[in-house]
Amino acid sequence: MHLDWTALGQVTAVSIGVTVAVVTVFALGVLGVARVEAAREESGTGSALGLTQAGLCFVACAAVVVYGIYLIVPQFH
């Protein structure tokens, strides 16, 4: 019985860690969008760095979500 609780604790720790990481990366993506908007208001053109940052962060978040769905849905295996 002790091993069952250990496994549950490990799954919980990994889930919380991945959730915090995905939320952090998503927040960095939102920061990139904010940089683009700030650059547009200031100079009339977007910021390539902000757009690249946002794109990479959102793609990374989408990849993690798709991988999670792949792990959950047995038809994909």
N, C-alpha and C positions, 0 to 999 in steps of 0.2 A: 504493500500500500504506500510505502514511503516513496517509491519511484514514481508513482502516478502524480503525486503532488509536486515532485521535483520537475517532472516534464511540464506540468501545467505552469509552474513558475517560470521555466525557461521560455515557453511559448509566450507568456505574458510579457516578459522582459523584452523579447525580440519584437513583439508587436508594438509595444510602446516606443522602443528605440526607432523602428522603421517609421512609425507615425510622426514622431518628432522630426526625423530627418526629412520626410516628404513635406511636412508643413514648412520647415525652414527653407527648403529649396523652392517651394511655391512662393513663399514670401519674398525671396530674392528675385523671382520672376516678376512679381508685382512691383518691386523696386525698379526693375529694368523698364517696365512700362511707364512708371512715374518719371524716370529719367528722360524717356522719349517725349512724354508730354511736356515736361519742363523745358526741354530743348526746343520744342515746337513753339511754345509760348514766348521764349526768349529770342530766338533767331528765325523762327519760321520754318526751320527744317528739323527733322528728327535726328536723334542720336543713334549712330550705327552701333556703338558699344551697348547702349541700353537695349536696343532691339535684339542684338545678338544674345545678350544676357537673358532677356525674357524668353526668347525662343529656345535656348538651350535648357533653361530651367523647366519650362513647360513640357518640353519633349521628355526630359528626364522623369518628371512626375507622371506623365502619361505612360511611359515605359514601365514604371513600377506598378501602376494600376493594372495595366494589361498583363504583366507577369503574375500579379496576385490573382487575377481572374483565371489565368491559365492554370495556376496551382489549385484553385478551388473547383473548377468545372472538370469533371472526369472525362467528358467527351473529347476534350482537347488533347488527352494523353495518348 
